[in-house]
Amino acid sequence: MAILRSISHSRTGRQYGKRICLAIAFLIIFSINLVGAAEESLQIRLNTIGYPLNCEKKASIAAACTNFAVVRAADGSSVFTGKVTGPILDPDTQEQLCTADFSALEQPGEYQLDVPGVGRSAPFRIAADVYRDPFSTVMLGMYLWRCGTAVSATYHGQTFAHDPCHTNDAWLDFVGGGHTHKDGTKGWHDAGDYNKYTVNAGITVGTMLCAWEDFEPQIRKVRLQIPESGGALPDFLAEVKWELDWVLTMQADDGSVYHKVSTKRFGPFIMPEKETEDRYFTPWGSEATALFAGMTAQAARIYRPYDRAFADRCLKAAQKSYQFLKAHPEFHRSDRVDVRTGSYEIRETGEISGRLNGIPNNRLWAEAELWETTGSPDVLRDLETRIRTINSKVNFEFDWDEVKDLGLMRYSLSQRPGRDPGVVTLVRSNLLAVADETVRTGRQHAYASPIGSLYNWGYNGFVARQTMILMVADRLTRTENRPEYRAACQDALNFIFGRNYYCRSFVTGVGFRPPMHPHDRRSGADNIVDPWPGYLVSGPNSKATSWKDDQGDARSNEIAINWNAALVYALAASLPDATKTNWRPVSTQVPR
Ligand SMILES: [Zn+2]
């Protein structure tokens, strides 16, 4: 505008008027070209966060092309050129996809992928620490989920906050306590709703504490934006303790564990402090009890160096629930009474997962954690009996309804003596077989998703969670130099941050074209344009092309603690120095 004003003020007269019109036309055309050049091509799909050093770096291009170049984002200068491979038909999306492989580019910097005839990709980085900020942001998402307190955090200049909520949790009417209160405050809101479910807490806490046990030195270096930061507990454990403090309130006097704390019906899209409907403990279930025992047994081990009293409390609670389960070996479904929010119940057709996988083996995880913490021969006997009963079978994918894979991983990686060598060998072999199947699945999927075409509810959570089995395989084969497991972990993050059909990041506030309308009550009610940051949305559901960035689409655009926890694990596995293996890229291309 400043240029136009100087021209129009310089001369007067008809001739000059024409020249001014020509100049304006030229500037308009020129500026359109500039905008065109600056806009990122949505046909070039890659990880818009970036790539760590020493890893495969690939992009998918949904257009006909031959060559590509990696150029500096600052000045467009080329640092790497190559030829694409393909195209290959993606049967899930019916796209013809070419692949650009620039794995050999190891020079840190900010780049774009330039594909002649197609355009330039979104900017991305190559650096050792590309996942540090996303890790911190996803953990900020966990903090912002806190219930029973006010929360506030500033992200990219915008403050996200709410007043104390649900401080009266919860009534005992449905669990035999009459119309009286018992403390059930704290914990994280479960998802897009504000209720709290023990079963989903199980896989969430289990996954996050696994991240701590596997990558503690790397996680410690990331300071989190939480009130306890810099206190006696490491920041990460302080955040998880907020959930555990609530989890501990879910145990009944006899050791059974209540299924949830919830309103009777889902509330409207209002801020949490505005939701003042009564909330209730709901009756116990065997799976809530097993998951409770697993969480508290694991916590007892991990928190002991920092908070002995809390560790003792967790262990006592774990043993009490373990004894209750031994006295009640049957599968006991929670009575949902008149509380019709999320069921998180197993073996009900049409429920959240819709999976019918028989009687779940969540007790296996509880036993594995309790044995790892205490070394009790009795618990080991129970654990190995259960493992033999299921023929050491490892599930290809798992979620809140059955976490036995967590137990098999713990058992397999344990340094404790006394295990049956035959069982150890079989579990190890089955874990590796599933990890190999995951690698194969990713190689066969057009966007290298390690969960492939299983477009179930929470697809992106499954993508992230698959990194757990891959990292176990990486550790079990440490001496064999098997780079494919870590490569598949990177593929999972590539998918989540933009190498996908949508050319978008699936995490609010992070990466290129992130979700703007998650199914999240706070994001819908706070009158702020941006959604609350740090949340992985569910993703394509039933088919690859079904995701919608639509608040009303709970099936594909909700957020949930179990999916975020899986992403916490995947990102922790890719923090700087998280790899101790001698990793070598497999590209044959040479940087210029
Ligand atoms: Zn709340």
Boltz pocket constraint, residues with backbone or C-beta under 6 A from the ligand:
constraints:
  - pocket:
      binder: B
      contacts: [[A, 146], [A, 147], [A, 148], [A, 165], [A, 166], [A, 189], [A, 194], [A, 272]]
      max_distance: 6.0
